[in-house]
């Protein structure tokens, strides 16, 4: 069964992945679906939100190169915003 998230703001998705990591809940299919939403709209997130999202995915051991590469591009392009 494919995971589907309702359309809307990106904010709930980054909160979902953070909460899953905090609770040590590893549902790779759900995490990857949320990561796709977040990755597509990284520019809308604050630096802390980008960091929290990447931390959550990495903490759960999910290897998501697309997410990590997109985060690296955001950090590189917005380096002055990250402190």
N, C-alpha and C positions, 0 to 999 in steps of 0.2 A: 504494500500500500504506500503510495507516494505521500510525503508530507506536504501539506499546503498551508500557507499562512494567509490570512486575509490581507487585502491591500491596505495601505495606510502609511502612517509615519514609520520611520526606521527605528525610533526609540524603543519600542517594546522588544524588538529582536535582540538588541544589544543587552537589554536587561535580562531577557530569557537566558542567553548564553552565560552571562555572569552568574545568574542564580543557579543554573545547572552546575557550574564549576564549584560554586560555594557549597552546594549540597552534594557534590560528587556524584552527579547523575550523568551517566554517559550514554546518550542516545545519539549515535553518530548520524543517523538519517535526519533527525530533527535538528541537530546542531549544524549540519551542512546546509540544510534548507534555510535556517536563520542566518548563517554566514553568507549565503548568496545574497540575501536581502541587504544585509549590512554592507557587504563589499560593493554592491551596486550603488550605494548611496553614502560611501565614506565621507565625501566632501561635506555632507550635512552634519557630520558629527564633530563634537568638540574633541580636542586632543585626548582628554581623559577617557572619553568614550571609546576612542580608537584603541587606546592602551588597554582598557578593561576588556574589550572584545577579544583582542589578540591574546591577552593573558588567559582568559577563560578557555578558549579553544586549545591553547597550548597546554594548560594545566590538566585538561582532560585527556591529553595525548592524541588528539585528533590531528592528523596530518592533512592540512588544507593549504596547499601551496598557493592557490588563487587568493585566498584570504591574506596570507602572509606577504605575498608580493604586492597586493593592493595596499596593504598597511605600510609597507616599506616605501611605496611611491608617495603615499600621503605624508608620511613623516619627512621624507626628503623634500617634498615640495612645500611643506609648511613648517620647516624646522624651527623657525622663530616663535611659533605658537606653542611648541613643546618646551616646558621648563621643568 
